Amino acid sequence: MTRAPRIRRKWRPSLALIVYSVLLAVMALPVTILIWFRAVEGDTHYLAASELGALVIAFLFTLGVAYVLTRSVTGPIEALIGRTEEIARGGRAALKPLERYGTREIASLSQSFLDLAGELVDRTDYVRSFAAHVCHELKSPLTAIRGAAELLIDDDTEAPMAKAQSRRFLENILADAERLDHLLVRLRELAQAELPAMKGKTSIAEVAAELSRRFEGLKVISSGDVETPIAMPQEALAIALANIAENADQHGASKLKLAASSGERTLALLVADDGAGISEGNRALIFQPFFSTRRESGGTGMGLAITQAMLAAHGGTIRLLDSDGRGTRFELVLPVLK
């Protein structure tokens, strides 16, 4: 784990000390001027009672102003520091506003900190949940492979199992190994999507041609502003659209339409297929990692999650649209080169 950079330890004045020192210095200025004028005029008399009273009042007023300033500034800052430590220990339970903020700037700083802390806590929960899902997804095929291998190893030489049975076990091992390989490919794509966005450019026409080569049974039809340069590497956009195309192909689609429409800074891409579509009960779940309706046939449930993460890494979005009858429709908003 990368250690956070440490601030060099040395003496630094506190904010309260600076505020009191500055205000007392400001108060000392008129006193110094008064004493200097008396010295210039040769007046050696002591200060009059009214003058002393005015100086005492000014001194007390200065202390009061300094107290108000330090209470308005240092108090909320110290509370924010304490809240940081609480969040580090307690996580989401400590994500709550401060009792007071003092100034508008500190309130803005506190809100920015709480937003960042909330994102970090969400990220931690996501990683924890994702790790649990990955362990579960890897455990099932590994258990099946181990069981089949043990049965083959323990096969009695005097009464060996039938050739068809041993072949079935070997085919199961190969199928589970292929499922593991598919899952690892998906994990690599997701890791790539989570990395900082790489710069590059491509177009819908280029990616559509790649999809046509990859999915021979799917007729890819592109229309509109397909030559508009998109601010994404071709590999990144190809991965995002390939996951949509693969889902369409696996759900009986024969056509995949890509309709592009350029805006001022973005390109809206309508992706529609003529497949079986998505049931109403699954519409809210399709972007969740590991949600799949094809788990028995090797589906990982990571395709659309990877697409969403890949687009988000480059400033794009994806949403599911209502479908009129058969098929599935997505709207992608992609960044274009300025």
C-alpha positions as CSV (number, residue, x, y, z in Angstrom):
1,M,0.0,0.0,0.0
2,T,1.3,3.4,-0.9
3,R,2.0,5.6,2.1
4,A,0.6,9.0,2.1
5,P,3.2,11.8,2.0
6,R,4.1,13.0,5.4
7,I,4.3,16.7,6.3
8,R,7.7,17.7,7.7
9,R,7.5,18.2,11.4
10,K,8.5,21.6,12.6
11,W,7.1,24.4,14.8
12,R,4.2,26.3,13.1
13,P,2.1,29.0,14.8
14,S,-1.5,28.2,15.4
15,L,-4.2,30.2,13.7
16,A,-5.4,31.6,17.1
17,L,-1.8,32.8,17.8
18,I,-1.7,34.6,14.4
19,V,-5.1,36.2,14.8
20,Y,-4.3,37.5,18.4
21,S,-0.9,38.7,17.3
22,V,-2.1,40.6,14.2
23,L,-5.0,42.3,16.1
24,L,-2.8,43.3,19.1
25,A,-0.2,44.6,16.6
26,V,-2.9,46.7,14.9
27,M,-4.0,48.0,18.3
28,A,-0.4,48.8,19.3
29,L,0.0,51.1,16.3
30,P,-2.2,54.0,17.6
31,V,-0.6,53.7,21.0
32,T,2.9,53.9,19.5
33,I,1.8,57.0,17.5
34,L,0.4,58.7,20.6
35,I,3.6,58.1,22.6
36,W,5.7,59.3,19.6
37,F,3.7,62.6,19.3
38,R,4.0,63.2,23.0
39,A,7.7,62.7,22.8
40,V,8.0,65.1,19.8
41,E,6.0,67.8,21.5
42,G,7.9,67.4,24.7
43,D,4.9,66.5,26.7
44,T,6.1,64.2,29.4
45,H,2.8,64.1,31.3
46,Y,1.3,60.7,32.0
47,L,-1.6,59.6,30.0
48,A,-4.9,61.0,31.1
49,A,-7.5,58.8,32.7
50,S,-9.7,59.2,29.6
51,E,-6.9,58.1,27.4
52,L,-6.1,55.1,29.6
53,G,-9.8,54.1,29.7
54,A,-9.9,54.3,25.9
55,L,-6.9,52.1,25.5
56,V,-8.3,49.5,27.9
57,I,-11.6,49.5,26.0
58,A,-9.7,49.1,22.7
59,F,-7.6,46.3,24.2
60,L,-10.7,44.4,25.5
61,F,-12.5,45.0,22.2
62,T,-9.4,43.7,20.3
63,L,-9.4,40.5,22.5
64,G,-13.1,40.1,21.9
65,V,-12.7,40.4,18.1
66,A,-9.8,37.9,18.2
67,Y,-11.9,35.4,20.2
68,V,-14.8,35.7,17.8
69,L,-12.5,35.2,14.8
70,T,-10.7,32.2,16.3
71,R,-14.0,30.6,17.4
72,S,-15.5,31.1,13.9
73,V,-12.5,29.7,12.1
74,T,-10.4,27.3,14.3
75,G,-13.5,25.7,15.9
76,P,-15.0,24.3,12.7
77,I,-11.6,23.4,11.4
78,E,-10.8,21.4,14.5
79,A,-14.3,19.8,14.3
80,L,-13.5,18.9,10.6
81,I,-10.2,17.3,11.7
82,G,-12.1,15.3,14.3
83,R,-14.7,14.2,11.8
84,T,-11.9,13.0,9.5
85,E,-10.6,10.7,12.2
86,E,-14.1,9.5,12.9
87,I,-14.7,8.6,9.3
88,A,-11.3,6.8,9.2
89,R,-12.4,4.7,12.2
90,G,-16.2,4.3,11.6
91,G,-16.7,4.6,7.9
92,R,-20.2,5.5,6.7
93,A,-21.7,5.9,10.2
94,A,-19.5,9.0,10.7
95,L,-20.6,10.7,7.5
96,K,-22.7,13.5,8.9
97,P,-22.6,17.3,8.8
98,L,-20.7,19.4,11.4
99,E,-22.7,21.3,14.0
100,R,-21.5,24.6,12.9
101,Y,-19.2,25.9,10.1
102,G,-18.4,29.5,11.1
103,T,-17.8,30.9,7.6
104,R,-19.0,30.3,4.1
105,E,-15.6,29.1,2.9
106,I,-15.3,26.5,5.7
107,A,-18.8,25.3,4.9
108,S,-17.8,24.9,1.3
109,L,-14.6,23.1,2.3
110,S,-16.6,20.8,4.7
111,Q,-19.1,20.0,2.0
112,S,-16.3,19.1,-0.5
113,F,-14.6,17.0,2.1
114,L,-17.9,15.1,2.9
115,D,-18.5,14.5,-0.8
116,L,-15.0,13.1,-1.2
117,A,-15.3,11.0,1.9
118,G,-18.7,9.7,0.7
119,E,-17.1,8.7,-2.6
120,L,-14.2,6.9,-0.9
121,V,-16.6,5.0,1.4
122,D,-18.8,4.0,-1.6
123,R,-15.6,2.9,-3.4
124,T,-14.6,0.8,-0.4
125,D,-18.0,-0.8,-0.2
126,Y,-17.9,-1.5,-3.9
127,V,-14.5,-3.1,-3.7
128,R,-15.5,-5.2,-0.8
129,S,-18.7,-6.4,-2.5
130,F,-16.9,-6.9,-5.8
131,A,-14.2,-9.0,-4.2
132,A,-16.9,-11.2,-2.6
133,H,-18.7,-11.6,-6.0
134,V,-15.4,-12.5,-7.7
135,C,-14.6,-15.1,-5.0
136,H,-18.1,-16.6,-5.5
137,E,-17.8,-16.6,-9.3
138,L,-14.4,-18.2,-9.2
139,K,-15.3,-20.8,-6.6
140,S,-18.1,-22.5,-8.6
141,P,-16.1,-23.5,-11.6
142,L,-13.0,-24.4,-9.5
143,T,-15.1,-26.6,-7.3
144,A,-16.5,-28.4,-10.4
145,I,-13.1,-28.8,-11.9
146,R,-11.7,-30.2,-8.7
147,G,-14.6,-32.6,-8.3
148,A,-14.3,-33.9,-11.9
149,A,-10.5,-34.3,-11.6
150,E,-10.8,-36.2,-8.4
151,L,-13.3,-38.6,-9.9
152,L,-11.0,-39.2,-12.8
153,I,-8.0,-39.7,-10.6
154,D,-9.9,-42.1,-8.3
155,D,-11.2,-44.2,-11.2
156,D,-10.8,-47.9,-10.4
157,T,-8.4,-49.5,-12.9
158,E,-10.1,-52.9,-12.3
159,A,-13.5,-51.5,-13.1
160,P,-12.9,-48.3,-15.0
161,M,-15.7,-45.9,-15.7
162,A,-17.2,-45.9,-19.2
163,K,-15.4,-43.9,-21.8
164,A,-18.5,-41.7,-22.4
165,Q,-18.6,-40.9,-18.7
166,S,-15.0,-39.9,-18.5
167,R,-15.4,-37.9,-21.6
168,R,-18.3,-36.0,-20.0
169,F,-16.1,-35.2,-17.0
170,L,-13.3,-33.9,-19.3
171,E,-15.8,-31.8,-21.2
172,N,-17.1,-30.3,-18.0
173,I,-13.5,-29.5,-17.0
174,L,-12.9,-27.8,-20.3
175,A,-16.2,-25.9,-20.1
176,D,-15.5,-24.6,-16.6
177,A,-11.9,-23.7,-17.6
178,E,-13.4,-21.7,-20.5
179,R,-15.8,-20.0,-18.1
180,L,-12.8,-19.0,-15.9
181,D,-10.9,-17.7,-18.9
182,H,-14.0,-15.6,-19.9
183,L,-14.3,-14.3,-16.4
184,L,-10.7,-13.3,-16.3
185,V,-11.0,-11.5,-19.6
186,R,-13.9,-9.6,-18.2
187,L,-12.0,-8.7,-15.0
188,R,-9.1,-7.4,-17.1
189,E,-11.5,-5.3,-19.1
190,L,-13.1,-3.9,-15.9
191,A,-9.6,-3.1,-14.5
192,Q,-8.8,-1.3,-17.7
193,A,-12.0,0.7,-17.4
194,E,-11.2,1.7,-13.9
195,L,-7.8,3.1,-14.8
196,P,-7.3,6.8,-15.6
197,A,-8.6,7.5,-19.1
198,M,-6.0,7.1,-21.9
199,K,-6.1,9.8,-24.6
200,G,-7.0,8.8,-28.1
201,K,-9.6,9.2,-30.8
202,T,-11.8,7.0,-32.9
203,S,-15.1,7.1,-34.7
204,I,-18.3,5.1,-34.8
205,A,-17.5,4.0,-38.4
206,E,-14.2,2.4,-37.3
207,V,-15.7,0.6,-34.3
208,A,-18.7,-0.5,-36.3
209,A,-16.3,-2.2,-38.8
210,E,-14.6,-3.9,-36.0
211,L,-17.9,-5.2,-34.5
212,S,-18.9,-6.6,-38.0
213,R,-15.7,-8.6,-38.1
214,R,-16.0,-9.9,-34.6
215,F,-19.7,-10.8,-34.7
216,E,-20.3,-12.4,-38.0
217,G,-23.9,-13.5,-37.2
218,L,-24.9,-9.9,-36.3
219,K,-25.5,-7.3,-39.0
220,V,-24.1,-4.0,-37.8
221,I,-25.8,-1.0,-39.4
222,S,-24.4,2.5,-38.7
223,S,-25.9,5.8,-39.7
224,G,-25.7,9.5,-39.0
225,D,-22.5,11.3,-37.9
226,V,-20.4,8.1,-37.8
227,E,-17.2,10.0,-38.9
228,T,-17.3,12.5,-36.0
229,P,-14.0,12.1,-34.0
230,I,-14.7,10.8,-30.5
231,A,-12.3,11.5,-27.6
232,M,-11.8,7.9,-26.7
233,P,-9.2,5.3,-27.8
234,Q,-10.6,2.8,-30.3
235,E,-9.9,-0.1,-28.0
236,A,-11.9,1.5,-25.2
237,L,-15.0,2.3,-27.3
238,A,-14.7,-1.1,-29.0
239,I,-14.8,-2.9,-25.6
240,A,-17.8,-0.8,-24.5
241,L,-19.8,-1.5,-27.7
242,A,-18.7,-5.1,-28.0
243,N,-20.3,-6.0,-24.7
244,I,-23.6,-4.6,-25.9
245,A,-23.2,-6.4,-29.2
246,E,-22.4,-9.7,-27.4
247,N,-25.5,-9.4,-25.3
248,A,-27.6,-8.8,-28.4
249,D,-26.0,-11.7,-30.3
250,Q,-26.6,-14.1,-27.3
251,H,-30.3,-13.0,-27.0
252,G,-31.2,-13.8,-30.6
253,A,-30.6,-10.5,-32.3
254,S,-29.8,-10.4,-36.0
255,K,-29.3,-6.7,-36.4
256,L,-27.5,-4.0,-34.4
257,K,-28.2,-0.4,-35.4
258,L,-25.8,2.4,-34.4
259,A,-27.4,5.9,-35.0
260,A,-25.0,8.8,-34.2
261,S,-26.1,12.4,-33.8
262,S,-23.5,15.1,-33.0
263,G,-24.0,17.8,-30.5
264,E,-21.8,20.8,-29.5
265,R,-19.5,18.8,-27.2
266,T,-20.9,15.3,-27.2
267,L,-22.2,12.7,-29.6
268,A,-25.4,10.9,-28.9
269,L,-25.4,7.3,-30.0
270,L,-28.5,5.2,-30.2
271,V,-27.8,1.5,-30.1
272,A,-30.7,-0.8,-30.9
273,D,-31.1,-4.5,-31.6
274,D,-33.9,-6.8,-32.6
275,G,-33.3,-9.5,-29.9
276,A,-35.4,-10.8,-27.1
277,G,-35.2,-7.6,-25.1
278,I,-35.0,-7.1,-21.3
279,S,-37.8,-8.0,-19.0
280,E,-39.4,-5.3,-16.9
281,G,-38.2,-7.0,-13.7
282,N,-34.5,-7.0,-14.9
283,R,-34.3,-3.4,-16.2
284,A,-33.1,-2.0,-12.9
285,L,-30.4,-4.7,-12.5
286,I,-28.6,-4.9,-15.8
287,F,-25.8,-2.5,-14.9
288,Q,-25.0,-4.3,-11.6
289,P,-21.8,-6.4,-11.7
290,F,-22.4,-10.2,-12.0
291,F,-26.1,-9.9,-12.7
292,S,-26.8,-12.4,-15.5
293,T,-29.8,-14.2,-16.9
294,R,-27.4,-16.6,-18.7
295,R,-25.3,-17.9,-15.9
296,E,-25.9,-21.6,-16.8
297,S,-24.5,-21.0,-20.3
298,G,-21.4,-19.1,-19.1
299,G,-22.6,-15.6,-18.7
300,T,-20.6,-13.5,-16.3
301,G,-23.0,-10.6,-15.8
302,M,-20.1,-8.1,-16.2
303,G,-20.5,-6.9,-19.7
304,L,-22.8,-3.8,-19.2
305,A,-21.0,-3.0,-15.9
306,I,-17.7,-2.8,-17.9
307,T,-19.4,-0.7,-20.6
308,Q,-20.7,1.8,-18.0
309,A,-17.3,2.0,-16.2
310,M,-15.4,2.4,-19.5
311,L,-17.6,5.2,-20.7
312,A,-17.6,6.9,-17.3
313,A,-13.8,6.9,-17.3
314,H,-13.8,9.0,-20.5
315,G,-16.7,11.3,-19.5
316,G,-19.5,9.3,-21.3
317,T,-22.7,7.8,-20.1
318,I,-25.1,5.0,-21.0
319,R,-28.8,4.5,-20.1
320,L,-31.4,2.0,-21.0
321,L,-34.3,3.3,-23.1
322,D,-37.8,2.0,-23.4
323,S,-38.3,-0.4,-26.2
324,D,-41.3,-0.3,-28.5
325,G,-42.0,-4.0,-28.8
326,R,-39.0,-6.4,-29.5
327,G,-35.4,-5.6,-28.9
328,T,-33.3,-3.5,-26.6
329,R,-32.3,0.2,-26.9
330,F,-29.5,2.1,-25.2
331,E,-28.5,5.7,-25.5
332,L,-24.8,6.5,-25.1
333,V,-23.4,10.0,-24.7
334,L,-19.8,10.1,-25.9
335,P,-17.2,13.0,-25.7
336,V,-16.1,14.4,-29.0
337,L,-12.8,16.1,-29.9
338,K,-13.1,19.9,-29.7
